[in-house]
């Protein structure tokens, strides 16, 4: 039985037991789950000479060939180097579907599965924890030490340093999701290209609050009519611990900003002048996407959207046990309106 707790995960990844052939990464931090799954796959591939092949299979790949996962893991490679299969838990990858693979002591390849936040009684988690050749690794939102390590890794690779005040501000704005956090540090590093030391002013200029960044990704996708992306970002944000009601409120703020600029445009103001009405001002990197959304929404439809947001906020407050469903339905309705 191998159940790796969150605080043990980093140490486990440095030297996983060679007897283990199947790995489950689970938890609310989807970015961290994905990052650690990629690390273990690369480690496993590097153990062989020539290196093993990393293959990605998802539900869509298994739709027409339900046996493919089994075939890939049980087939001995012709030219050496084991096959490492990465996949995501879903309709085709669940406890019932992969039970015989997890209990097979003679697999030729290795299996790496990514999943969301699984409870101790979840069948998939229990399956991996019960097998002597498998491991279930918990991935929870980063603590300060974890974020400090991410900052050092990214800036160290770029041969940059960061002063103590700037590091403290940066850490306070990260943590909602490992992928988002790493992306923000990489953006900061790129912004400071050519300078060896990063200051507080640099952080203030390019790094937003982690929660607000997550909200922006959800609402911007909704306003652009990208329903699938919006739903993915919504689920990731909720998994990181944010409230559905907070997302509804963020939608309200965003759509009011859209409506203010749309009204100014309808009254004859040029775009640049209309955008200057916004407080806080829109970030220059968001200008083009915001302008594109303004072309998708007229004033009347924005008012309808704002009304829907208000009704959803009221319903979520009255029925807190349904707030997640209410928020999701609102986002899908708004995305549908954007495509009209």
C-alpha positions as CSV (number, residue, x, y, z in Angstrom):
1,X,0.0,0.0,0.0
2,X,1.5,3.3,-1.1
3,X,-0.4,6.5,-0.2
4,X,1.8,9.5,-0.5
5,X,0.6,12.5,1.5
6,X,0.8,16.1,0.1
7,X,3.9,17.0,2.2
8,X,5.7,13.8,1.1
9,X,5.0,14.3,-2.7
10,X,8.1,16.3,-3.6
11,X,10.5,13.9,-1.9
12,X,8.7,10.9,-3.4
13,X,9.1,12.4,-6.9
14,X,12.8,12.6,-6.6
15,X,13.2,8.9,-6.3
16,X,10.1,6.8,-6.8
17,X,10.3,3.1,-5.9
18,X,11.3,1.1,-9.0
19,X,8.8,-1.6,-8.1
20,X,5.9,0.9,-8.8
21,X,4.4,0.8,-12.2
22,X,1.1,2.8,-11.8
23,X,0.7,6.3,-10.3
24,X,-2.4,8.3,-9.5
25,X,-2.1,12.1,-8.9
26,X,-5.2,13.6,-7.4
27,X,-6.2,16.8,-5.6
28,X,-7.9,20.2,-6.0
29,X,-4.9,21.9,-7.7
30,X,-5.2,20.8,-11.3
31,X,-2.0,22.6,-12.3
32,X,0.0,20.8,-9.6
33,X,-1.5,17.4,-10.6
34,X,-0.5,17.9,-14.2
35,X,3.0,19.2,-13.4
36,X,3.7,16.2,-11.1
37,X,2.3,13.7,-13.6
38,X,4.7,15.2,-16.2
39,X,7.6,14.9,-13.8
40,X,7.0,11.2,-13.0
41,X,6.5,10.3,-16.6
42,X,9.8,12.0,-17.6
43,X,11.6,10.2,-14.7
44,X,10.2,6.8,-15.7
45,X,11.2,7.4,-19.3
46,X,14.7,8.4,-18.4
47,X,15.4,5.1,-16.5
48,X,15.7,3.1,-19.7
49,X,18.2,3.1,-22.5
50,X,17.0,4.2,-25.0
51,X,14.5,6.4,-23.1
52,X,11.0,5.2,-22.8
53,X,8.2,6.6,-24.9
54,X,5.6,8.9,-23.2
55,X,2.1,8.4,-24.7
56,X,-0.9,10.6,-23.9
57,X,-4.3,8.8,-24.1
58,X,-7.6,10.5,-23.1
59,X,-11.3,9.5,-23.2
60,X,-11.6,10.5,-26.9
61,X,-8.7,8.2,-27.8
62,X,-10.3,5.2,-26.0
63,X,-13.8,5.9,-27.4
64,X,-13.5,3.7,-30.4
65,X,-11.0,1.2,-28.9
66,X,-11.6,0.4,-25.3
67,X,-8.7,-2.1,-25.2
68,X,-6.1,0.3,-26.3
69,X,-4.9,1.3,-22.8
70,X,-4.4,-2.4,-22.0
71,X,-2.7,-3.2,-25.2
72,X,-0.2,-0.2,-24.9
73,X,0.7,-1.2,-21.3
74,X,1.0,-5.0,-22.0
75,X,3.0,-4.8,-25.2
76,X,6.7,-5.2,-25.0
77,X,8.4,-2.4,-27.0
78,X,10.3,-3.7,-30.1
79,X,13.3,-1.4,-29.6
80,X,13.6,-1.2,-25.8
81,X,12.5,1.5,-23.5
82,X,9.2,1.1,-21.7
83,X,6.0,2.9,-22.7
84,X,4.7,5.4,-20.2
85,X,1.0,6.1,-20.7
86,X,-0.4,9.4,-19.3
87,X,-4.2,9.7,-19.0
88,X,-6.9,11.5,-17.1
89,X,-9.6,9.9,-15.0
90,X,-13.0,10.0,-16.7
91,X,-15.7,8.0,-18.3
92,X,-13.3,5.5,-19.9
93,X,-10.6,5.7,-17.2
94,X,-12.1,4.7,-13.9
95,X,-11.7,2.1,-11.2
96,X,-13.7,-0.5,-12.9
97,X,-12.0,0.0,-16.3
98,X,-8.4,-0.2,-15.1
99,X,-8.7,-2.6,-12.1
100,X,-7.1,-5.5,-14.0
101,X,-4.2,-3.3,-15.0
102,X,-3.5,-2.1,-11.5
103,X,-3.5,-5.6,-10.1
104,X,-1.3,-7.0,-12.9
105,X,2.2,-7.6,-11.7
106,X,3.6,-8.1,-15.2
107,X,2.9,-4.9,-17.0
108,X,5.4,-4.0,-19.7
109,X,4.7,-0.2,-19.3
110,X,3.8,2.3,-16.7
111,X,0.5,4.1,-16.1
112,X,0.2,7.7,-14.9
113,X,-3.4,8.9,-14.1
114,X,-4.5,12.4,-13.3
115,X,-7.7,13.1,-11.3
116,X,-9.5,15.7,-9.4
117,X,-10.0,15.9,-5.6
118,X,-10.8,12.3,-4.5
119,X,-12.2,11.4,-1.1
120,X,-10.6,8.5,0.8
121,X,-13.6,6.3,-0.1
122,X,-13.3,7.0,-3.8
123,X,-12.9,3.7,-5.7
124,X,-10.1,4.9,-7.9
125,X,-8.1,6.2,-5.0
126,X,-8.6,3.0,-3.0
127,X,-7.6,0.9,-6.0
128,X,-4.2,2.6,-6.3
129,X,-3.6,2.7,-2.5
130,X,-4.3,-1.0,-2.1
131,X,-1.9,-2.2,-4.8
132,X,1.6,-3.1,-3.9
133,X,2.9,-1.8,-7.3
134,X,0.9,1.4,-7.4
135,X,0.9,4.8,-5.6
136,X,-1.6,7.5,-5.0
137,X,-0.1,10.9,-4.6
138,X,-2.1,13.8,-3.0
139,X,-1.7,17.2,-4.6
140,X,-3.0,20.2,-2.6
141,X,-2.6,23.9,-3.1
142,X,0.9,25.2,-2.5
143,X,2.2,26.3,0.8
144,X,4.6,29.3,1.1
145,X,7.7,27.0,0.9
146,X,6.4,25.4,-2.2
147,X,5.8,28.7,-3.9
148,X,9.2,29.9,-2.8
149,X,10.7,26.9,-4.6
150,X,8.8,27.6,-7.8
151,X,10.0,31.2,-7.8
152,X,13.6,30.1,-7.2
153,X,13.4,27.5,-10.0
154,X,12.0,29.9,-12.6
155,X,14.2,32.9,-11.8
156,X,17.3,30.7,-11.2
157,X,17.0,29.3,-14.7
158,X,16.9,32.8,-16.1
159,X,19.9,33.9,-13.8
160,X,17.7,36.5,-12.1
161,X,17.3,37.3,-8.4
162,X,14.4,39.0,-6.6
163,X,14.7,41.2,-3.5
164,X,12.9,40.1,-0.3
165,X,10.1,42.7,-0.4
166,X,9.3,41.7,-4.0
167,X,9.4,38.0,-3.2
168,X,6.9,38.5,-0.3
169,X,4.5,40.4,-2.5
170,X,4.8,37.8,-5.2
171,X,4.1,34.9,-2.9
172,X,1.0,36.7,-1.6
173,X,-0.4,36.8,-5.1
174,X,0.3,33.2,-6.0
175,X,-1.1,29.8,-4.9
176,X,-4.5,29.3,-6.4
177,X,-3.1,26.8,-8.9
178,X,0.4,25.5,-9.6
179,X,0.2,26.1,-13.4
180,X,-1.1,29.6,-12.9
181,X,1.5,30.4,-10.3
182,X,4.4,29.1,-12.5
183,X,3.0,31.0,-15.4
184,X,2.9,34.3,-13.4
185,X,6.5,33.9,-12.3
186,X,7.6,33.1,-15.9
187,X,5.7,36.2,-17.1
188,X,7.5,38.3,-14.4
189,X,10.9,36.9,-15.5
190,X,10.2,37.7,-19.1
191,X,9.1,41.3,-18.2
192,X,12.4,41.8,-16.4
193,X,14.5,40.3,-19.2
194,X,18.0,41.9,-19.3
195,X,17.9,42.9,-15.6
196,X,19.5,40.7,-13.0
197,X,17.3,41.8,-10.1
198,X,13.5,41.9,-9.8
199,X,11.9,44.6,-7.7
200,X,8.5,45.2,-6.0
201,X,7.7,47.6,-8.8
202,X,8.1,44.8,-11.4
203,X,5.8,42.6,-9.4
204,X,3.2,45.3,-9.1
205,X,3.4,46.0,-12.8
206,X,2.7,42.5,-14.1
207,X,1.4,40.1,-11.4
208,X,-2.2,40.2,-10.3
209,X,-3.8,38.5,-7.3
210,X,-4.2,34.8,-7.9
211,X,-7.9,34.7,-7.2
212,X,-8.6,37.7,-9.5
213,X,-6.5,36.1,-12.2
214,X,-8.5,32.9,-11.9
215,X,-11.8,34.8,-12.1
216,X,-10.6,36.7,-15.1
217,X,-9.8,33.6,-17.0
218,X,-13.3,32.2,-16.3
219,X,-15.2,35.4,-17.2
220,X,-13.2,36.4,-20.2
221,X,-13.9,33.0,-21.7
222,X,-17.6,33.4,-21.0
223,X,-17.7,36.9,-22.5
224,X,-16.0,35.6,-25.6
225,X,-18.5,32.7,-26.0
226,X,-15.9,29.9,-25.3
227,X,-18.1,27.8,-23.2
228,X,-15.8,24.7,-23.0
229,X,-12.9,26.8,-21.8
230,X,-15.0,28.7,-19.4
231,X,-16.3,25.5,-17.8
232,X,-12.8,24.1,-17.5
233,X,-11.5,27.2,-15.9
234,X,-14.6,27.4,-13.6
235,X,-14.0,23.8,-12.4
236,X,-10.3,24.6,-11.8
237,X,-11.1,27.7,-9.8
238,X,-13.7,26.0,-7.7
239,X,-11.3,23.1,-7.1
240,X,-8.7,25.6,-5.8
241,X,-11.1,26.6,-3.1
242,X,-12.9,29.7,-4.5
243,X,-16.6,30.3,-4.0
244,X,-19.2,30.0,-6.8
245,X,-20.8,33.2,-5.4
246,X,-17.5,35.0,-5.8
247,X,-17.3,34.0,-9.4
248,X,-20.9,35.2,-9.9
249,X,-19.9,38.6,-8.4
250,X,-16.8,38.7,-10.6
251,X,-19.1,38.2,-13.6
252,X,-21.2,41.1,-12.5
253,X,-18.2,43.4,-12.2
254,X,-16.8,42.4,-15.6
255,X,-20.2,42.8,-17.4
256,X,-20.7,46.2,-15.8
257,X,-17.3,47.2,-17.2
258,X,-18.3,45.9,-20.6
259,X,-21.6,47.8,-20.5
260,X,-20.0,51.1,-19.5
261,X,-17.6,51.0,-22.4
262,X,-20.3,49.8,-24.8
263,X,-22.6,52.7,-23.8
264,X,-19.8,55.2,-24.4
265,X,-19.2,53.7,-27.9
266,X,-22.9,53.8,-28.7
267,X,-22.8,57.5,-27.8
268,X,-20.1,58.2,-30.3
269,X,-16.9,58.0,-28.2
270,X,-13.9,56.4,-29.8
271,X,-12.7,53.1,-28.3
272,X,-9.5,54.6,-26.7
273,X,-11.5,57.3,-24.9
274,X,-14.2,54.8,-23.8
275,X,-11.6,52.5,-22.4
276,X,-10.1,55.3,-20.4
277,X,-13.4,55.5,-18.4
278,X,-12.6,52.2,-16.7
279,X,-11.4,52.3,-13.1
280,X,-9.2,50.4,-12.5
281,X,-7.9,50.8,-16.0
282,X,-7.8,47.7,-18.3
283,X,-4.4,46.0,-18.6
284,X,-2.8,46.6,-21.9
285,X,-2.5,42.9,-22.6
286,X,-6.3,42.5,-22.2
287,X,-7.2,45.4,-24.5
288,X,-7.5,43.4,-27.7
289,X,-9.6,40.6,-26.2
290,X,-11.8,43.2,-24.4
291,X,-12.4,45.1,-27.6
292,X,-13.3,41.9,-29.4
293,X,-15.9,41.1,-26.7
294,X,-17.4,44.6,-27.1
295,X,-18.0,43.7,-30.8
296,X,-19.9,40.6,-29.7
297,X,-22.2,42.3,-27.2
298,X,-24.6,45.2,-27.8
299,X,-26.0,47.3,-25.1
300,X,-29.3,45.5,-24.8
301,X,-27.8,42.0,-24.5
302,X,-25.3,43.3,-21.9
303,X,-28.2,44.6,-19.9
304,X,-29.9,41.2,-20.2
305,X,-26.7,39.5,-19.1
306,X,-26.4,41.8,-16.1
307,X,-30.0,41.0,-15.1
308,X,-29.2,37.2,-15.3
309,X,-26.2,37.7,-13.2
310,X,-28.2,39.6,-10.6
311,X,-30.8,36.8,-10.5
312,X,-28.1,34.2,-10.2
313,X,-26.5,36.0,-7.3
314,X,-29.8,36.2,-5.4
315,X,-30.6,32.6,-6.0
316,X,-27.1,31.5,-4.9
317,X,-27.5,33.4,-1.6
318,X,-30.9,31.9,-1.0
319,X,-29.8,28.4,-1.8
320,X,-26.1,28.0,-0.9
321,X,-26.2,24.3,-1.4
322,X,-27.0,24.9,-5.1
323,X,-24.6,27.8,-5.6
324,X,-22.2,25.7,-7.8
325,X,-25.0,24.6,-10.1
326,X,-26.4,28.1,-10.3
327,X,-23.0,29.6,-11.2
328,X,-22.3,27.0,-13.8
329,X,-25.7,27.4,-15.4
330,X,-25.2,31.2,-15.5
331,X,-21.8,30.9,-17.2
332,X,-23.1,28.6,-19.8
333,X,-26.1,30.9,-20.6
334,X,-23.8,33.9,-20.9
335,X,-21.4,32.1,-23.2
336,X,-24.4,31.0,-25.3
337,X,-25.5,34.7,-25.5
338,X,-22.0,35.7,-26.6
339,X,-22.2,33.3,-29.6
340,X,-25.6,34.6,-30.7
